[in-house]
Amino acid sequence: MEITVLIFLTSGLFLGWSLGANDAANVFGTAVASRMIQFTTAAIICTVFLILGAVISGAGAAHGLGALGKLNALPGAFMAAFSAALTVYWMTKAGLPVSTTQAIVGAIIGWNFFSSSITDLSALTKILATWVACPILGAIFGALIYKLVMVTLSKSRIHLLRLDGYTRLGLILAGAFGSYSLGANNIGNVMGVFVSSSPFSDFSIAGLFTLTSIQQLFLLGAIAIGVGVFTYSKRVMMTVGDGILPLTPVGAWVVVISHSIVLFLFSSITLEHFLASNGLPTIPLIPVSSSQAVVGAVIGIGLLKGGKGIKWRALGNIASGWVTTPIIASIVCFVMLFFLQNVFNQVVYHEVRYVLSEPVLNHLERSGVTVAELTPLKDREITGGVPFRDAVREVQPRLPGELEEKILDAAEIYPISISDDKLMSIDADYLSPEQIGALDNLVGLSLLHKWQLYDTLSRKSGAWRKLENNKLNKPFNKHLDEQLNYVYGLFHQEERGAKS
């Protein structure tokens, strides 16, 4: 393992520690504050299931955050993760429940500003919308479930001792499930930026099962999360569980369940496919803040009781943390990238070049884009997404955002080389044999643009061809886009001579 990789990896471990110190409150805070479960017990259960969730079901590298910015250099990824971790640490020290996703979004935007990269406003808008919808949904589910539970309990007349036992068991089970989900859904945020540079190699354990390179990376990050749970999470647990509204044990259970439902709605591919296949509006698969879901559920119960017990000052402090976290992370990342590049001479980003060559213009024309007004930019190479976008806007000032994005994607120079060694490392569980076979037939091919690889693959095999664009085919096309992005990243050929 190279020492530089190990040094850069420490920011991911720091971010993992910060996540454990802060987000563990979202699954066990109400249980600990209501004194139904001891902190040590909660920390052990949380850590075990966090690790299991991260290693077994660790999802993607960035959970939908990739569209915001493409961190294409390891030192830059290190600083983004470090800036997010530092911000979450500050908020944790203040006892405020915030989200690592909020901090990472801010850090990525800071990296975009520094590197003159474009921030996808549609993706950012969706993420910001979920930050508003998440606590509202948490409050709705919290109020409804609490009302249903209280009505059921009043009719069943369960003995208090038995109810106490059921509640403790329910809190443990709900907390274990929430911890597993937290590990599975957030490990990509912690270690995702290092996936392409993982220093580990696959190895088999007693011939029973194989621990892949990525699983080992996620295991390391999950252990860092667990250390954060044990060493620094109690204060935030008490803020969530008691600082906003004193909760009964039953109320604590309702909060955990409501929080889990909200996370499920924004993370279930199965649910999205079901809604799309029935022609119903889909819920975007976008990372949401578990902290916001928990706080929303607590507020929902408080409002159902008339709102008298809610500590509005504490709630205001938490809300201010939600607003300032991405802003602070963005500023910190921008400033520290400057020092990392200019003081320590590290390459924090690789410049991205754009060119409207003849093949690109022909491709755009076939895609339905009018290219006549773009001819002044023909064969002019421009470095940086923002400068290229501004140049396009000069010749076509009223271009719709969708067409502007299509031009940017088509003109981006993204060298791709299909090689045997990369093909051998392909994930055979993620791609079908027919898809891998089509790639195998392209060994030795080198291309300059992503769309050239898609056009070539779609001609080779129907397994790489998108279906007619409608609601019923949306799940298939979306999954195919994810597979294509995986292939683009796998066979990307870094330009060593590029300036930074």
ChimeraX attribute file (.defattr): number of C-alpha atoms within 10 A of each C-alpha:
attribute: neighborCount
match mode: 1-to-1
recipient: residues
	/A:1	8
	/A:2	7
	/A:3	8
	/A:4	10
	/A:5	16
	/A:6	12
	/A:7	12
	/A:8	19
	/A:9	26
	/A:10	16
	/A:11	23
	/A:12	29
	/A:13	24
	/A:14	24
	/A:15	31
	/A:16	30
	/A:17	28
	/A:18	33
	/A:19	34
	/A:20	30
	/A:21	29
	/A:22	31
	/A:23	29
	/A:24	33
	/A:25	31
	/A:26	30
	/A:27	34
	/A:28	36
	/A:29	30
	/A:30	33
	/A:31	33
	/A:32	26
	/A:33	26
	/A:34	20
	/A:35	14
	/A:36	22
	/A:37	20
	/A:38	13
	/A:39	19
	/A:40	13
	/A:41	12
	/A:42	24
	/A:43	24
	/A:44	15
	/A:45	19
	/A:46	29
	/A:47	26
	/A:48	17
	/A:49	23
	/A:50	30
	/A:51	27
	/A:52	19
	/A:53	26
	/A:54	29
	/A:55	25
	/A:56	14
	/A:57	17
	/A:58	25
	/A:59	19
	/A:60	17
	/A:61	20
	/A:62	21
	/A:63	20
	/A:64	15
	/A:65	21
	/A:66	16
	/A:67	15
	/A:68	20
	/A:69	18
	/A:70	17
	/A:71	21
	/A:72	17
	/A:73	18
	/A:74	21
	/A:75	22
	/A:76	26
	/A:77	27
	/A:78	22
	/A:79	24
	/A:80	33
	/A:81	34
	/A:82	26
	/A:83	31
	/A:84	33
	/A:85	27
	/A:86	21
	/A:87	30
	/A:88	34
	/A:89	23
	/A:90	13
	/A:91	22
	/A:92	21
	/A:93	17
	/A:94	14
	/A:95	22
	/A:96	27
	/A:97	33
	/A:98	31
	/A:99	25
	/A:100	31
	/A:101	25
	/A:102	25
	/A:103	27
	/A:104	29
	/A:105	26
	/A:106	27
	/A:107	32
	/A:108	30
	/A:109	26
	/A:110	29
	/A:111	30
	/A:112	23
	/A:113	17
	/A:114	16
	/A:115	22
	/A:116	17
	/A:117	25
	/A:118	20
	/A:119	20
	/A:120	15
	/A:121	12
	/A:122	13
	/A:123	16
	/A:124	16
	/A:125	11
	/A:126	14
	/A:127	24
	/A:128	15
	/A:129	12
	/A:130	21
	/A:131	20
	/A:132	12
	/A:133	17
	/A:134	27
	/A:135	26
	/A:136	20
	/A:137	22
	/A:138	30
	/A:139	29
	/A:140	19
	/A:141	24
	/A:142	33
	/A:143	25
	/A:144	17
	/A:145	20
	/A:146	23
	/A:147	16
	/A:148	11
	/A:149	13
	/A:150	13
	/A:151	11
	/A:152	12
	/A:153	13
	/A:154	9
	/A:155	8
	/A:156	9
	/A:157	9
	/A:158	13
	/A:159	9
	/A:160	9
	/A:161	9
	/A:162	10
	/A:163	15
	/A:164	15
	/A:165	12
	/A:166	14
	/A:167	19
	/A:168	19
	/A:169	15
	/A:170	18
	/A:171	28
	/A:172	22
	/A:173	14
	/A:174	21
	/A:175	26
	/A:176	22
	/A:177	20
	/A:178	27
	/A:179	28
	/A:180	26
	/A:181	24
	/A:182	27
	/A:183	33
	/A:184	24
	/A:185	25
	/A:186	28
	/A:187	34
	/A:188	22
	/A:189	25
	/A:190	32
	/A:191	28
	/A:192	25
	/A:193	25
	/A:194	23
	/A:195	16
	/A:196	13
	/A:197	13
	/A:198	19
	/A:199	16
	/A:200	13
	/A:201	11
	/A:202	11
	/A:203	13
	/A:204	10
	/A:205	8
	/A:206	7
	/A:207	7
	/A:208	6
	/A:209	9
	/A:210	12
	/A:211	15
	/A:212	15
	/A:213	16
	/A:214	22
	/A:215	19
	/A:216	19
	/A:217	23
	/A:218	31
	/A:219	24
	/A:220	21
	/A:221	29
	/A:222	33
	/A:223	20
	/A:224	25
	/A:225	30
	/A:226	29
	/A:227	21
	/A:228	25
	/A:229	28
	/A:230	20
	/A:231	12
	/A:232	20
	/A:233	29
	/A:234	22
	/A:235	20
	/A:236	26
	/A:237	28
	/A:238	20
	/A:239	22
	/A:240	29
	/A:241	28
	/A:242	21
	/A:243	20
	/A:244	22
	/A:245	23
	/A:246	19
	/A:247	22
	/A:248	16
	/A:249	22
	/A:250	22
	/A:251	25
	/A:252	29
	/A:253	28
	/A:254	29
	/A:255	37
	/A:256	27
	/A:257	24
	/A:258	26
	/A:259	32
	/A:260	24
	/A:261	17
	/A:262	25
	/A:263	23
	/A:264	14
	/A:265	20
	/A:266	19
	/A:267	20
	/A:268	13
	/A:269	16
	/A:270	11
	/A:271	16
	/A:272	20
	/A:273	20
	/A:274	14
	/A:275	17
	/A:276	19
	/A:277	16
	/A:278	11
	/A:279	12
	/A:280	13
	/A:281	11
	/A:282	18
	/A:283	17
	/A:284	16
	/A:285	19
	/A:286	18
	/A:287	22
	/A:288	28
	/A:289	25
	/A:290	29
	/A:291	26
	/A:292	29
	/A:293	30
	/A:294	32
	/A:295	28
	/A:296	26
	/A:297	34
	/A:298	32
	/A:299	28
	/A:300	26
	/A:301	28
	/A:302	23
	/A:303	16
	/A:304	16
	/A:305	13
	/A:306	10
	/A:307	14
	/A:308	11
	/A:309	14
	/A:310	20
	/A:311	16
	/A:312	15
	/A:313	11
	/A:314	16
	/A:315	19
	/A:316	12
	/A:317	14
	/A:318	23
	/A:319	16
	/A:320	13
	/A:321	19
	/A:322	22
	/A:323	13
	/A:324	17
	/A:325	25
	/A:326	27
	/A:327	19
	/A:328	20
	/A:329	28
	/A:330	26
	/A:331	18
	/A:332	22
	/A:333	30
	/A:334	23
	/A:335	14
	/A:336	18
	/A:337	28
	/A:338	15
	/A:339	12
	/A:340	16
	/A:341	16
	/A:342	12
	/A:343	9
	/A:344	10
	/A:345	10
	/A:346	17
	/A:347	17
	/A:348	25
	/A:349	24
	/A:350	19
	/A:351	18
	/A:352	20
	/A:353	16
	/A:354	25
	/A:355	20
	/A:356	25
	/A:357	16
	/A:358	12
	/A:359	13
	/A:360	21
	/A:361	23
	/A:362	13
	/A:363	19
	/A:364	19
	/A:365	13
	/A:366	10
	/A:367	11
	/A:368	9
	/A:369	15
	/A:370	12
	/A:371	17
	/A:372	10
	/A:373	10
	/A:374	17
	/A:375	14
	/A:376	12
	/A:377	16
	/A:378	14
	/A:379	14
	/A:380	12
	/A:381	16
	/A:382	19
	/A:383	17
	/A:384	18
	/A:385	22
	/A:386	18
	/A:387	15
	/A:388	24
	/A:389	18
	/A:390	12
	/A:391	16
	/A:392	19
	/A:393	14
	/A:394	11
	/A:395	14
	/A:396	15
	/A:397	10
	/A:398	9
	/A:399	12
	/A:400	9
	/A:401	11
	/A:402	9
	/A:403	15
	/A:404	16
	/A:405	13
	/A:406	13
	/A:407	22
	/A:408	19
	/A:409	16
	/A:410	21
	/A:411	25
	/A:412	24
	/A:413	19
	/A:414	21
	/A:415	16
	/A:416	22
	/A:417	20
	/A:418	23
	/A:419	17
	/A:420	13
	/A:421	10
	/A:422	14
	/A:423	17
	/A:424	10
	/A:425	9
	/A:426	15
	/A:427	12
	/A:428	12
	/A:429	7
	/A:430	11
	/A:431	17
	/A:432	12
	/A:433	12
	/A:434	14
	/A:435	19
	/A:436	16
	/A:437	13
	/A:438	19
	/A:439	21
	/A:440	15
	/A:441	12
	/A:442	17
	/A:443	15
	/A:444	10
	/A:445	12
	/A:446	17
	/A:447	16
	/A:448	16
	/A:449	20
	/A:450	22
	/A:451	19
	/A:452	17
	/A:453	22
	/A:454	18
	/A:455	13
	/A:456	14
	/A:457	20
	/A:458	16
	/A:459	13
	/A:460	18
	/A:461	14
	/A:462	13
	/A:463	17
	/A:464	22
	/A:465	15
	/A:466	17
	/A:467	13
	/A:468	10
	/A:469	9
	/A:470	11
	/A:471	17
	/A:472	18
	/A:473	15
	/A:474	19
	/A:475	19
	/A:476	14
	/A:477	18
	/A:478	12
	/A:479	13
	/A:480	18
	/A:481	15
	/A:482	12
	/A:483	15
	/A:484	19
	/A:485	12
	/A:486	16
	/A:487	22
	/A:488	21
	/A:489	13
	/A:490	18
	/A:491	18
	/A:492	19
	/A:493	16
	/A:494	13
	/A:495	12
	/A:496	7
	/A:497	7
	/A:498	11
	/A:499	11
	/A:500	13
